[in-house]
Amino acid sequence: QVFVTSVFPILEPLSRLCGFVSFYYFYPNANGCGIIFEPVSVQHLPIKKRQRSQLRLDWHKFSFNVGQIGRDGYRHPPSIERNLPHLDVPRLQLKHWPWRRQHNKPNVKK
């Protein structure tokens, strides 16, 4: 509640000055919240296309891998669950940065 009544009213006009709109989100299942910044210029697009242009600052519970990455390029146990701030930038293919490891599938020769 403190965020909604004190921070968001200042943040929204500042984001408008920079050409963005901002949305406050609450994640009840993940026990967290977040702010989405979206360019005003994409407001007329369908939601799927708008999501590619968003910048998300979130703070919620998520699981991230601390184990090895297998030959198939996928995560393997162990993983731990944390409630941490992170950044999501779909346009740059960043998710839960800086906590999420980037997994590249190895080149498979045929």
C-alpha positions in Angstrom: 0.0 0.0 0.0 2.8 2.4 0.7 4.1 2.0 -2.8 0.8 2.7 -4.4 0.1 5.8 -2.3 3.6 7.3 -2.3 5.9 6.1 -5.1 3.6 5.4 -8.0 2.0 8.9 -8.1 5.5 10.3 -8.6 6.7 7.5 -10.9 3.8 7.8 -13.4 4.4 11.5 -14.4 8.1 10.9 -14.6 7.7 8.0 -16.9 5.3 10.0 -19.1 8.0 12.7 -19.5 10.3 9.9 -20.8 7.6 8.6 -23.3 6.4 5.7 -21.2 3.4 4.6 -19.3 3.8 2.6 -16.1 1.7 -0.1 -14.6 1.9 -1.4 -11.0 1.3 -5.2 -10.6 0.9 -7.3 -7.6 1.8 -11.0 -7.8 -0.2 -12.7 -5.0 0.9 -16.3 -5.8 4.6 -15.2 -6.0 4.3 -12.9 -3.0 5.6 -9.8 -4.8 5.0 -6.8 -7.0 6.3 -5.1 -10.0 6.3 -2.1 -12.3 5.9 -2.4 -16.1 7.2 0.5 -18.3 5.7 0.5 -21.7 6.4 3.0 -24.5 3.4 5.3 -25.3 4.0 4.6 -29.0 3.0 1.0 -28.7 -0.2 1.5 -26.8 -2.4 1.0 -29.9 -0.8 -2.5 -30.6 -2.2 -5.9 -29.5 -1.0 -7.0 -26.1 1.4 -9.6 -27.5 3.3 -7.0 -29.5 3.2 -4.5 -26.7 4.8 -7.0 -24.3 7.9 -7.2 -26.5 8.5 -3.5 -25.9 8.0 -3.6 -22.1 10.6 -3.2 -19.4 9.6 -4.9 -16.2 11.1 -4.3 -12.7 9.8 -7.0 -10.4 10.3 -8.2 -6.9 8.8 -11.6 -6.3 9.5 -15.2 -5.5 11.0 -17.4 -8.2 13.2 -20.4 -8.6 16.6 -20.3 -10.2 19.1 -23.0 -11.0 22.4 -23.3 -9.1 23.2 -26.7 -10.6 25.0 -27.7 -13.7 23.6 -27.2 -17.2 23.2 -30.6 -19.0 24.5 -31.5 -22.4 21.0 -30.8 -23.7 21.3 -27.2 -22.6 18.6 -27.4 -19.9 18.7 -26.8 -16.2 19.3 -29.6 -13.8 18.9 -29.7 -10.0 19.6 -28.2 -7.6 17.6 -25.0 -7.8 16.8 -22.6 -5.0 13.8 -20.3 -4.4 14.4 -16.7 -3.6 12.4 -13.5 -3.3 14.6 -11.0 -5.1 14.3 -7.9 -7.3 15.0 -8.5 -11.0 14.7 -7.1 -14.5 12.8 -8.5 -17.5 13.5 -7.1 -20.9 11.8 -9.3 -23.6 13.3 -7.3 -26.5 16.8 -8.3 -25.2 15.6 -11.8 -24.2 16.5 -11.1 -20.5 14.4 -12.8 -17.9 14.9 -12.5 -14.2 18.2 -10.7 -14.8 20.8 -10.9 -13.1 19.7 -14.1 -11.3 18.6 -16.3 -14.2 21.4 -18.1 -16.1 21.4 -17.9 -19.8 21.1 -21.4 -21.3 22.4 -21.9 -24.8 21.6 -25.2 -26.5 24.7 -26.7 -27.9 25.1 -27.1 -31.6 24.1 -30.6 -32.6 25.9 -32.0 -35.6 23.9 -34.2 -37.9 
